[in-house]
Structures are given as C-alpha cells and as structure tokens.
Amino acid sequence: MRELIVEADGGSRGNPGPAGYGAVVIDAATGETLAEAAEYLGVTTNNVAEYSGLVAGLRAARDLDPTATVRVRMDSKLVVEQMSGRWQIKHPAMRPLAAEARSILPADQVTYEWIPRAENKHADRLANEAMDAGKRGEQWSPSQSTADLDAGGAARSAAPVKGRGELRDQPQRTRSQTTPRSTPDVRATPEAPGSVAPLEGRGELRDQPQPTRSRTTPATTPDTNDIRAARNVASEAPTAAGAAPPDLGTPTTLVLLRHGETPLTPQKRFSGSGGSDPALSDTGRDQADRVATALAARGTVQDVISSPLARCRETAAIVAARLGLDVRIEDGLRETDFGAWEGLTFAEVRERYPDDMSAWLSSPDAEPTGGGESFEAMAHRVAAARDELLAAHTGRTVLLVSHVTPIKTLVRLALGAPPEALFRMELSAASLSVVAYYGDGNASVRLLNDTSALR
C-alpha cells in the first residue's frame, strides 16, 4: 500500500491574532512534494490554525490517493497527542476541527508523529506565506510561493543520509500538471485593587473561524527528493490513531509567580497592561530575591517565562539569574487592560464610572471604560497561551511570572470552577501557586498563594 506523508503547521501573530496554516503532502518513498495547501484564516488562535492545517493536509492526501496510508508529522505536541488519542480534547473550539480531521480518512490509515520545528519548515513557511498574504489583503497564491524552495535549501545543507525509497508511480492529478516554478524575489519575511476580587472570565470557549475553501496545488522539488525520501523511510511510523493506551507520564508543572510589589500595589490601584507599566519598588525587588532563593533551593524549575510587562520581566530576571536560566517572554501572560481605570483606585472608579463598574462586576463580557479588555477576552487569551506552553514544555517544570488576573484564571480553569470562585481567591504579591497538567488533559492544583518564601 502506498504511503503519503502530511506535514502541517499553523500560526497566529498575537494568539489570537492574524492566523494562517500550511500543509504539504509528500510521497514517502520518493520524497517528492505532491501537493501544497495554505490559507489565511483571519483572527484566531494558534491551535485553530494548526488543526486547520491538519484538516487541509488530510484532504489533500485523500484527493491524491484515498487508499494510501498517511503519516502525519507536526511540531504541535498538543495536536499529535490529541489526535493519537492519548490526550483529551477539552476545549469546545478544538473538538469540531478534530472530528472533521478524523472523518476524512479511516482511522487505521492515519498515524501521527511529533517532529521538531526544524523538520517542519516547509509547512511553517507555507503558513507564514498565507499570513503575509492576508496582511496584504490577499489570499495565498501557489504561483508566488517559495516554500518548497526554501525548505529544499535547508534540506540540501543537511548531512547526507544513505538510502532512497522505492520509486512508485505517481497518481494522475485531476488539476493542471505541475511545472517547474521560477524563483521570484523572496519576501522578507491587574492587578485589580485588593479590596475586590474581580470576576475573571467564563470558560474557555473560543471563536471558531468559518473556513473558506483552501487552495491546494501539486508541486515538485526533484533536487531534494533523495534526502527527504531517506528521512521518511528511515523514520519509524507510530501506532495507529487511538490504538495506543493512555500514558499519563510526567506531568507538565506550571509554577505561577505573581510579580513583586510596585509603587501602585500598596495603594491598591488598577495596574493592567494599558497603564504606566511601573517597575518594581525596593520592596518588590527584595520579594523577588527571596523567592529566587527559595526556588533555587528546590532546584526543580527548568524554564522561566514572563509576561512582557516591566514588573514581571524584572521579577523573572532576578529569579532566572539565581537559577542560571534565560527568560522567554509570552505576551499571553500579560495583565488585563483596564482602559480608563488604569492608575485609579476602586473607589475612584466607582465614583467616576458607576454604571460601567457595575456592568464589569456583573458580567465577564463587559469591558472597562475606554475600551479596556473584558475578563472573557482575557480568559481566551490566557487559555490559548497555556495550551501553547503545555505543548512546548511537555513533562517539564516551568516558572510563569505573571499577574493577578492571569494566574487566578489558570487556577480557576484547572479546577473547572465557575467564575464566582474567583471571589474566594487571595493572591499576594510575589506569591507562588502550582498547577500540574497530565497527559489525559486533567489538571491538579497543588499550591495556591504561598508566601512562605517572604517570611
């Protein structure tokens, strides 16, 4: 039976933000590129884009040969584990896309394999071309694509691999025959006041894009086929989808550190992502140093990721220096934008904007005065960032330096608790909370608001 390789990827510039996917179908025996697909999706999340790329790739493979076995290779650990049946799909926006992917070909014809991002450059390039096209107000055009050539350049620079799969007859294409493409010019590529525990958002529902018809085109890259074929044939195929038993393995542990105090913290003023972006106070730096000492003594943290706001970056830098680690910035961990309320106390907001404040306290969909961010929108953003981090750091212990609202949201979602639960949480400056995430999709809250390091 013939074997096809589907490599797929998706991306979102903002998560959620302008998004696109790319997919390529390869003959496993010859390494020949048989078809490419890419599409700009509008504004959505990384996960939606990745699943959309998977769907497009499977459809293209089915159109080429509905009887072939298909090996899906993706650098999204989340999608691979969920489609293999080892992780549950808990997010409502992902379930329809996963169901659609499963319906395209019989389950016993499809297997899933995780690969490093460096081995998924072709699909990644297609996704970026689609997003670039969307930025220009266009759809992706196969005639202008250089993705196959770009991926081929990377393959040619790799160390040669012995062996080549058996040549097989290629299927009769129903669309126009591929012609060699000339190389066009390559385009450069709150803390809310402490007196009130705010409502944090309701659930993890995300908008699912209404997909339009993707553009799929056959393509070939003869000068890279030997290398790609050898890689595909030598790679051991995993078990069929759903055949592997659940394997929980080592959980991915997120250590949630709220940043140290700023001058606004003891004054109980709104300090979100739309305000003055204050740095740590002397007290806050001392708090960060104490937490760094405690975490260094435990010796379990393997990665440090921070909100982009100054108070978190400064806290993270102090801790990371003690641990001998680098700091990576994740925009999804930033605090809620409180709009016109930034820098004001709760009492001042209540006096100046009483109706807006009442609406904000009663509904997670309500936005702060002046176009701030609703708690519902914040919850979507935080959940998307969480999913990406879990997929990228499977089985590791990761320190996330963030804020009151994102940390409380992560805890609430882990508990499966209603929004009202947020009224019953306290989260002090420089406090530690811990959530462990298992391979079956379940989570366990292990610690909340621990300030023992500060005593």
C-alpha positions in Angstrom: 0.0 0.0 0.0 1.3 3.4 -0.9 2.3 5.7 2.0 1.9 9.5 2.0 3.4 12.0 4.4 1.4 15.0 5.6 3.4 17.8 7.2 1.2 20.6 8.6 1.5 23.7 10.7 -0.4 26.8 11.7 0.4 30.1 13.3 -1.2 33.2 14.8 0.6 36.5 15.2 -0.9 37.5 18.5 -2.6 34.3 19.6 -5.4 35.2 19.0 -4.3 37.3 16.0 -4.0 37.2 12.2 -3.5 33.5 11.5 -2.9 31.0 8.7 -1.9 27.4 8.0 0.2 25.5 5.7 0.3 21.8 4.7 2.3 19.7 2.3 1.8 16.1 1.0 4.9 14.1 0.3 5.4 10.7 -1.3 7.1 8.7 1.5 9.1 6.5 -1.0 10.4 9.2 -3.3 10.4 12.3 -1.2 8.5 14.2 -3.9 6.3 17.0 -3.0 2.9 16.1 -4.3 0.6 19.0 -3.1 0.7 22.1 -1.0 -2.1 23.9 0.8 -2.2 27.2 2.6 -4.8 29.7 3.7 -5.2 32.9 5.6 -7.8 32.4 8.4 -8.4 35.9 9.7 -8.1 36.4 13.5 -7.9 33.2 15.5 -5.6 31.1 17.8 -2.5 29.0 17.1 -4.4 25.8 18.0 -7.2 26.5 15.5 -4.6 27.3 12.8 -2.7 24.1 13.5 -5.9 22.0 13.4 -7.0 23.7 10.2 -3.6 22.9 8.6 -4.1 19.2 9.6 -7.6 19.1 8.0 -6.3 20.7 4.8 -3.3 18.3 4.6 -5.5 15.2 5.1 -8.0 16.3 2.5 -5.2 16.9 0.0 -3.8 13.4 0.8 -7.2 11.8 0.3 -7.7 13.6 -3.0 -4.3 12.2 -4.2 -4.9 8.6 -3.1 -7.9 7.7 -0.8 -6.4 4.2 -0.2 -3.0 5.3 0.9 -1.7 5.1 4.5 -1.0 8.6 5.8 1.7 9.5 8.3 1.0 13.0 9.8 4.1 14.8 11.0 3.6 18.0 13.0 5.6 20.1 15.5 2.5 20.7 17.6 2.7 18.2 20.5 -0.9 19.1 21.5 -2.4 18.2 18.2 -0.3 15.0 17.8 -1.2 13.7 21.3 -4.9 14.6 21.0 -5.3 13.1 17.6 -3.4 10.0 18.7 -6.0 9.5 21.5 -3.5 10.0 24.3 -4.7 13.4 25.4 -8.3 14.5 25.9 -9.7 17.4 23.8 -11.4 19.6 26.4 -11.7 22.9 24.5 -15.0 23.2 22.6 -13.4 25.1 19.7 -11.0 22.2 19.1 -13.5 19.4 19.1 -15.2 20.1 15.8 -11.9 20.5 14.0 -10.6 17.3 15.5 -13.8 15.5 14.5 -13.5 16.8 11.0 -9.9 15.6 10.7 -10.9 12.1 11.9 -13.7 11.9 9.3 -11.5 12.5 6.3 -9.8 9.0 6.2 -10.4 5.8 8.1 -8.6 5.8 11.4 -6.5 2.7 10.6 -5.0 4.6 7.6 -3.6 7.5 9.6 -0.8 7.7 12.2 0.6 10.8 14.0 4.2 11.7 14.7 5.7 14.7 16.5 8.7 16.3 14.8 10.9 19.2 15.9 10.0 22.6 14.3 13.3 22.5 12.3 11.9 19.5 10.4 8.6 21.2 9.6 10.0 24.2 7.7 8.0 23.6 4.5 4.6 23.7 6.2 5.8 26.5 8.5 6.9 28.6 5.5 3.5 28.0 3.8 1.7 29.2 6.9 3.8 32.3 7.0 3.2 33.0 3.4 -0.6 32.7 4.0 -0.3 35.2 6.9 1.8 37.6 4.8 -0.8 37.4 2.0 -3.6 38.1 4.5 -1.7 41.2 5.7 -1.8 42.5 2.2 -5.5 41.8 1.8 -4.9 38.8 -0.5 -5.2 35.0 -0.4 -2.2 32.8 -0.7 -1.1 32.1 -4.3 0.7 28.9 -5.2 2.3 30.6 -8.2 4.1 33.0 -5.9 5.1 30.5 -3.2 8.8 29.8 -2.5 8.1 27.5 0.5 9.2 24.3 -1.4 12.5 26.0 -2.5 13.1 27.4 1.0 12.6 24.0 2.6 14.8 22.4 -0.1 17.6 24.8 0.7 17.5 23.7 4.3 17.5 20.0 3.3 20.5 20.4 0.9 22.6 21.9 3.7 21.9 18.9 6.0 24.3 16.0 6.2 23.6 13.4 3.5 21.5 10.4 4.5 22.0 7.0 2.9 19.2 5.2 1.2 16.3 6.0 -1.0 12.8 4.6 -1.1 11.5 2.6 -3.9 10.1 4.7 -6.7 6.4 4.4 -7.2 4.0 5.5 -9.9 2.6 8.9 -9.1 -1.2 9.4 -9.1 -3.0 11.0 -12.0 -3.6 14.6 -11.0 -7.1 16.0 -11.6 -5.8 19.5 -11.8 -3.2 21.1 -14.0 0.2 19.3 -14.2 2.9 20.9 -12.1 5.5 22.9 -14.0 8.9 24.0 -12.5 8.5 27.3 -10.8 10.9 30.1 -11.3 12.2 31.6 -8.1 10.6 35.0 -7.5 12.2 37.6 -5.3 12.0 36.2 -1.7 9.9 38.5 0.5 11.4 39.3 3.9 9.9 37.5 5.9 -4.4 43.7 37.3 -3.8 43.6 39.3 -7.3 44.8 40.4 -7.4 46.6 43.7 -7.0 44.2 46.6 -10.3 45.2 48.2 -12.2 43.4 45.4 -11.7 40.0 43.9 -12.7 40.6 40.3 -14.6 38.2 38.1 -12.1 36.5 35.8 -14.0 35.3 32.8 -16.3 32.5 31.9 -14.9 29.2 30.4 -12.6 28.7 27.5 -14.8 29.0 24.5 -13.0 30.5 21.5 -14.4 31.8 18.3 -14.0 29.2 15.6 -13.3 30.6 12.2 -15.6 30.0 9.3 -13.2 28.3 6.9 -13.2 29.2 3.3 -12.1 26.8 0.5 -8.4 26.3 0.8 -6.2 26.5 -2.3 -4.3 23.3 -3.0 -1.8 22.8 -5.8 0.5 20.0 -6.8 4.2 20.8 -6.7 7.6 19.0 -7.1 11.1 19.6 -5.9 13.3 17.0 -7.6 16.6 18.1 -6.1 15.5 17.4 -2.5 13.7 14.1 -3.0 16.6 11.8 -2.1 17.2 13.4 1.2 13.5 13.6 2.1 12.8 10.1 1.0 15.6 8.7 3.1 14.3 10.6 6.1 10.8 9.4 5.6 11.6 5.8 5.0 14.0 5.6 7.9 11.5 7.2 10.4 9.6 4.6 12.3 5.9 5.1 12.0 3.9 5.3 15.2 0.9 3.3 16.1 -2.5 3.9 14.5 -4.7 6.7 15.9 -6.5 5.7 19.0 -4.6 2.4 19.3 -2.1 3.4 21.9 -3.2 3.1 25.5 -3.3 6.3 27.6 0.1 7.2 29.0 -0.1 10.0 31.6 3.7 10.1 32.1 5.4 13.0 33.9 3.0 16.0 34.3 3.9 19.4 33.0 4.1 21.6 36.0 3.4 25.4 35.9 4.8 27.3 38.8 2.8 30.5 38.9 4.6 33.5 40.4 2.9 36.8 40.8 5.4 39.6 40.4 6.8 41.6 43.3 5.3 44.9 44.6 5.3 48.1 42.5 4.6 51.6 43.9 1.0 51.1 42.9 0.5 47.8 44.7 0.1 49.0 48.3 -2.1 51.9 47.1 -4.5 49.3 45.6 -4.7 50.9 42.2 -5.7 49.3 38.9 -2.4 48.4 37.2 -3.0 46.5 34.0 -1.4 46.3 30.6 -2.7 49.6 29.4 -1.2 51.9 32.1 2.1 53.3 33.1 3.9 49.9 33.3 5.5 50.5 36.6 8.8 48.8 37.7 9.3 47.0 41.0 9.7 49.0 44.1 12.5 48.3 46.6 10.2 46.1 48.4 9.2 44.2 45.2 12.9 43.6 44.3 13.5 42.2 47.8 10.5 39.9 47.4 11.8 38.7 44.1 15.2 38.0 45.6 13.6 36.0 48.4 11.5 33.9 46.0 14.6 33.3 43.9 16.4 31.9 46.9 13.5 29.6 47.7 13.2 28.3 44.1 17.0 27.8 43.8 16.9 25.6 46.9 14.1 23.5 45.4 16.1 23.1 42.2 13.1 21.9 40.1 12.4 24.9 37.7 13.7 24.2 34.2 12.4 27.1 32.2 11.4 30.7 33.0 8.7 32.5 31.0 7.4 36.0 31.8 4.7 38.5 30.9 6.1 41.3 28.8 5.3 44.0 31.4 8.2 45.5 33.3 7.3 44.4 36.8 7.2 40.7 35.6 10.3 40.9 33.5 12.2 42.4 36.4 10.9 39.7 38.8 11.7 37.0 36.2 15.2 38.3 35.6 16.1 38.2 39.3 14.8 34.7 39.7 16.3 33.4 36.4 19.7 34.8 37.3 19.7 32.9 40.5 18.7 29.7 38.7 21.1 30.2 35.8 18.3 30.2 33.2 17.2 32.6 30.4 13.8 34.4 30.4 11.4 34.0 27.5 8.5 36.5 27.0 5.0 35.3 26.4 2.5 38.1 25.5 -0.5 35.9 26.5 0.6 36.2 30.2 0.1 40.0 30.4 -2.4 41.6 32.8 -5.8 42.7 31.7 -6.0 46.2 30.1 -8.2 48.2 32.4 -8.7 51.1 30.0 -9.5 54.5 31.6 -9.4 52.9 35.0 -5.6 52.4 34.9 -4.0 54.1 37.9 -7.2 54.7 39.8 -8.4 53.1 43.0 -11.6 51.0 43.1 -13.4 53.9 45.0 -12.3 56.4 42.3 -13.6 54.2 39.5 -16.9 53.6 41.4 -17.3 57.4 41.7 -16.4 58.3 38.2 -17.9 55.4 36.2 -20.6 53.8 38.4 -22.6 52.2 35.6 -19.5 50.8 33.8 -18.2 49.4 37.1 -21.5 47.7 37.9 -21.6 46.1 34.5 -18.0 45.0 34.7 -18.5 43.3 38.1 -21.7 41.5 37.0 -20.6 40.2 33.5 -17.2 38.9 32.3 -18.1 40.2 28.8 -18.2 43.8 30.0 -15.2 46.0 29.1 -13.7 48.6 31.4 -14.4 52.2 30.4 -12.4 53.5 27.4 -12.0 50.2 25.5 -10.3 48.0 28.1 -10.2 44.2 27.9 -13.1 42.1 29.2 -12.4 39.2 31.5 -13.9 36.9 28.9 -11.4 38.1 26.3 -8.6 37.8 28.8 -9.6 34.2 29.7 -9.5 33.2 26.0 -6.0 34.7 25.7 -4.6 33.1 28.8 -6.1 29.7 27.9 -4.5 29.9 24.4 -1.1 30.8 25.9 -1.4 27.9 28.4 -2.1 25.4 25.6 0.9 26.5 23.7 3.2 26.4 26.7 2.0 22.9 27.7 2.6 21.7 24.2 6.1 23.2 24.0 7.2 22.1 27.5 5.7 18.7 27.9 6.9 17.0 31.1 8.9 20.0 32.4 8.6 22.3 35.3 8.1 25.9 34.1 8.0 29.1 36.1 5.5 31.6 34.7 5.8 35.1 36.1 2.5 36.9 35.6 -0.2 38.9 37.3 -3.3 38.5 39.5 -5.9 38.1 36.7 -4.0 35.6 34.5 -2.8 33.4 37.5 -6.3 33.3 39.1 -7.7 32.4 35.7 -5.3 29.5 35.2 -6.2 28.2 38.7 -9.9 28.5 38.1 -9.7 26.7 34.7 -7.6 23.9 36.3 -10.3 23.4 38.9 -13.1 23.6 36.4 -14.7 26.1 38.8 -17.3 28.7 37.9 -16.4 32.4 37.7 -17.7 33.0 41.2 -14.8 31.0 42.6 -12.5 34.0 41.8 -14.2 36.0 44.5 -12.8 33.5 47.0 -9.2 33.6 46.0 -6.4 35.7 47.5 -3.2 36.3 45.5 -0.5 38.3 47.2 2.5 40.0 45.6 5.4 37.5 45.0 3.2 34.5 45.9 3.6 31.1 44.4 0.9 28.8 43.1 1.4 25.5 41.3 -0.8 23.6 38.7 0.2 20.2 37.3 -1.2 19.1 33.9 -1.4 15.4 32.9 -1.3 13.7 29.5 -5.0 12.9 29.7 -6.0 16.6 29.8 -6.7 16.7 33.6 -5.1 19.2 35.9 -4.3 19.3 39.6 -3.9 22.5 41.7 -1.1 21.7 44.1 -0.4 25.1 45.7 -2.1 28.5 46.0 -0.9 31.9 47.2 2.2 30.5 49.0 4.2 33.4 50.6 6.4 31.3 52.9 9.5 32.5 51.0 8.8 36.1 52.1 8.8 35.3 55.8 
